[in-house]
């Protein structure tokens, strides 16, 4: 049987995924110095919180992110959350399972002025040296099966630009909005799809007519 436990983490992503939300962050903790004085928050490894809901492929419904009294988990919240332990997959090793009615407690906020303490410094963003087709605009899911890389990272990009466009599909008669982030990192150009609901809302009325 799975053992109930609690994790403390700072929430760094709450993005659209399979009709629900992908919620992840870094585990955080506080140290005491030799005098017993408790210091500031420090960050550890990435944690992606998932459920057993097959309909959303583990993504979390908004209703499951409620502190109570209409307050919901937001970005940069430091939260204590009930978990059932690690539930890694071959391509997402950071997964931790939460119960359907998990208990959330907000214990602080991570200051935006201290985001640099959370940054990762990978050589590149999941570039697959075996397959150039996936190099810079689509992430190859097989990449994580053959590499030990974490499937999450927080970086400071260069030359960030937001690109707005429309996609056409044989499944719908109306074009769908497509929002992407174009940026540079370590000399490579990338353009990745944006799934953050806040960013999508911000630019929703700025698409070309």
C-alpha positions as CSV (number, residue, x, y, z in Angstrom):
1,X,0.0,0.0,0.0
2,X,1.1,3.6,-0.7
3,X,2.1,5.6,2.3
4,X,0.5,9.0,2.9
5,X,3.1,11.8,3.2
6,X,3.5,15.5,2.8
7,X,5.7,17.5,0.5
8,X,6.6,21.2,0.6
9,X,7.2,22.8,-2.8
10,X,7.1,26.1,-4.6
11,X,4.6,26.0,-7.5
12,X,6.4,27.0,-10.8
13,X,3.9,25.8,-13.4
14,X,0.2,25.4,-13.7
15,X,-0.4,24.9,-17.4
16,X,-3.2,23.5,-19.5
17,X,-2.8,19.7,-20.1
18,X,-5.4,17.2,-21.3
19,X,-8.4,19.4,-20.3
20,X,-6.9,19.9,-16.8
21,X,-3.7,21.3,-15.3
22,X,-0.1,20.2,-15.1
23,X,1.1,21.4,-11.7
24,X,4.8,21.2,-10.8
25,X,7.4,22.9,-8.8
26,X,10.6,22.4,-6.8
27,X,10.7,20.9,-3.3
28,X,11.8,23.4,-0.8
29,X,13.1,23.3,2.8
30,X,14.7,25.5,5.4
31,X,18.0,24.9,7.2
32,X,19.0,25.9,10.7
33,X,22.4,27.4,11.3
34,X,24.7,26.4,14.1
35,X,22.8,28.7,16.5
36,X,19.5,27.1,15.6
37,X,18.3,30.1,13.5
38,X,16.0,29.1,10.7
39,X,17.1,30.4,7.3
40,X,15.3,31.3,4.1
41,X,13.7,28.8,1.7
42,X,16.1,26.6,-0.3
43,X,15.2,24.6,-3.4
44,X,15.7,21.0,-4.2
45,X,14.5,18.7,-7.0
46,X,11.6,19.1,-9.3
47,X,8.2,17.5,-8.4
48,X,5.3,17.1,-10.8
49,X,2.0,16.4,-9.0
50,X,-0.3,13.9,-10.7
51,X,-3.5,12.1,-10.0
52,X,-4.8,8.6,-10.9
53,X,-7.4,10.2,-13.3
54,X,-7.1,8.3,-16.6
55,X,-9.4,10.8,-18.4
56,X,-6.8,13.6,-17.9
57,X,-3.8,11.3,-18.0
58,X,-2.9,12.4,-14.5
59,X,-3.4,16.1,-14.9
60,X,-5.1,17.9,-12.0
61,X,-8.6,19.4,-12.1
62,X,-8.8,23.0,-10.9
63,X,-11.3,21.9,-8.2
64,X,-8.5,19.8,-6.7
65,X,-6.3,22.8,-6.2
66,X,-8.5,24.5,-3.6
67,X,-7.2,25.6,-0.2
68,X,-10.8,26.2,0.9
69,X,-13.1,29.3,1.0
70,X,-12.6,29.9,-2.7
71,X,-8.8,30.2,-2.6
72,X,-6.8,28.3,-5.1
73,X,-3.1,27.3,-5.6
74,X,-1.3,29.9,-7.6
75,X,2.2,30.3,-9.1
76,X,5.0,31.0,-6.6
77,X,2.9,29.8,-3.7
78,X,4.9,27.6,-1.3
79,X,2.5,24.8,-0.4
80,X,2.4,21.8,1.8
81,X,0.5,19.0,-0.1
82,X,-0.6,15.5,0.8
83,X,1.0,12.9,-1.5
84,X,1.0,9.1,-1.9
85,X,4.7,9.0,-2.9
86,X,6.7,8.9,-6.1
87,X,5.0,7.6,-9.2
88,X,7.7,8.0,-11.9
89,X,7.2,7.0,-15.5
90,X,9.9,6.3,-18.1
91,X,9.6,9.9,-19.5
92,X,8.5,11.8,-16.4
93,X,10.6,10.7,-13.5
94,X,9.5,13.7,-11.3
95,X,5.9,12.5,-10.9
96,X,4.4,12.2,-7.4
97,X,0.9,10.9,-6.9
98,X,-1.7,12.9,-4.9
99,X,-5.0,11.6,-3.7
100,X,-8.2,12.7,-5.4
101,X,-9.1,15.0,-2.5
102,X,-5.6,16.1,-1.5
103,X,-5.1,18.5,1.4
104,X,-3.3,21.7,0.4
105,X,-1.8,24.3,2.8
106,X,-0.2,27.5,1.8
107,X,2.9,28.1,4.0
108,X,4.5,31.0,2.1
109,X,5.3,32.8,-1.1
110,X,8.5,32.7,-3.1
111,X,9.6,36.2,-3.9
112,X,10.0,37.0,-7.6
113,X,13.2,38.8,-6.7
114,X,14.7,35.5,-5.7
115,X,13.7,33.5,-8.8
116,X,17.4,33.2,-9.7
117,X,17.7,30.7,-6.8
118,X,15.4,28.3,-8.6
119,X,17.1,28.5,-12.0
120,X,18.4,25.4,-13.8
121,X,21.4,25.5,-16.1
122,X,21.1,22.7,-18.6
123,X,23.4,22.7,-21.7
124,X,20.4,22.8,-23.9
125,X,16.6,22.3,-23.8
126,X,16.2,18.6,-24.4
127,X,17.9,18.6,-27.8
128,X,18.1,15.2,-29.3
129,X,21.4,14.7,-31.0
130,X,20.1,11.6,-32.8
131,X,17.2,13.4,-34.4
132,X,17.5,17.0,-35.7
133,X,13.8,17.1,-36.7
134,X,12.8,17.5,-33.0
135,X,15.6,19.9,-32.2
136,X,14.0,23.2,-31.5
137,X,10.3,23.4,-31.9
138,X,8.9,20.0,-30.8
139,X,10.0,17.9,-27.9
140,X,10.5,14.3,-28.8
141,X,8.9,12.1,-26.1
142,X,11.3,9.3,-26.8
143,X,14.2,11.5,-25.8
144,X,13.4,11.0,-22.1
145,X,13.2,7.3,-22.5
146,X,16.9,7.3,-23.5
147,X,18.2,10.0,-21.3
148,X,18.3,10.7,-17.6
149,X,17.3,14.4,-18.1
150,X,14.6,15.9,-16.0
151,X,11.5,16.7,-18.0
152,X,11.1,20.1,-16.3
153,X,13.5,23.0,-16.1
154,X,13.4,26.7,-15.3
155,X,15.7,28.9,-17.3
156,X,16.4,32.5,-18.1
157,X,16.0,32.8,-21.9
158,X,17.4,35.5,-24.1
159,X,15.6,37.5,-26.8
160,X,12.2,36.2,-25.8
161,X,9.4,37.0,-28.2
162,X,5.7,35.9,-28.2
163,X,4.4,34.6,-31.5
164,X,0.7,34.6,-32.2
165,X,-0.8,32.6,-35.1
166,X,-3.7,30.5,-36.2
167,X,-3.7,26.7,-36.9
168,X,-6.1,25.0,-39.3
169,X,-7.1,21.4,-38.8
170,X,-9.2,18.8,-40.7
171,X,-11.0,18.2,-37.4
172,X,-12.5,21.7,-37.1
173,X,-13.8,24.3,-39.5
174,X,-12.5,27.2,-37.5
175,X,-8.8,28.0,-37.1
176,X,-7.4,27.6,-33.6
177,X,-5.2,30.1,-31.8
178,X,-1.6,29.1,-31.5
179,X,0.7,31.0,-29.1
180,X,4.5,30.2,-28.9
181,X,7.6,31.5,-27.1
182,X,10.5,32.1,-29.4
183,X,13.8,32.6,-27.6
184,X,17.5,31.8,-27.4
185,X,19.4,29.7,-24.9
186,X,23.1,28.9,-24.9
187,X,23.3,30.0,-28.6
188,X,20.4,27.8,-29.8
189,X,17.0,29.1,-31.1
190,X,13.8,27.6,-29.8
191,X,10.1,28.1,-30.3
192,X,7.9,26.2,-27.9
193,X,4.1,26.2,-27.5
194,X,2.8,28.1,-24.5
195,X,0.3,26.3,-22.3
196,X,0.2,28.7,-19.3
197,X,-3.4,30.0,-18.9
198,X,-2.3,33.4,-17.6
199,X,-0.1,34.1,-20.6
200,X,-2.7,32.8,-23.1
201,X,-5.3,35.1,-21.5
202,X,-3.0,38.1,-21.6
203,X,-2.5,37.8,-25.4
204,X,-5.9,36.5,-26.3
205,X,-7.1,39.7,-27.9
206,X,-3.9,40.5,-29.7
207,X,-4.0,37.9,-32.5
208,X,-3.8,39.2,-36.0
209,X,-7.2,39.7,-37.7
